[in-house]
Amino acid sequence: MLDPTATDRPQPYDHVHLRPGNPLGAEPATPYLVVDVLDTHPRIYELWHLPDHPRHQDWAGAVTLADITLAIRVTTDDTRIWAP
């Protein structure tokens, strides 16, 4: 269940930035969309490019919380930015 007030970990629909040198070799300045948190491994986050990214349909990756440096959550009430 999603909890829009929880900032201890990213949740689906949050945008995240990855640390430099992440295992995917993904660009740290690029925002990624958290699309799922694996039920069998709750500390693994499935990421996609944002819909307007040219490689949106061609790329997906999975990272751990240690690979995420910044999380952004936009709700109808506010925007939260934090370092998990």
Secondary structure, DSSP 8 states (H G I E B T S, - for coil): ---TT--SS--TT-EEEE-TT-TT---TTS-EEEEEE-SSSTTEEEEEE-TTSTTGGG-EEEEEGGGEEEEEEE-SS-EEEE--
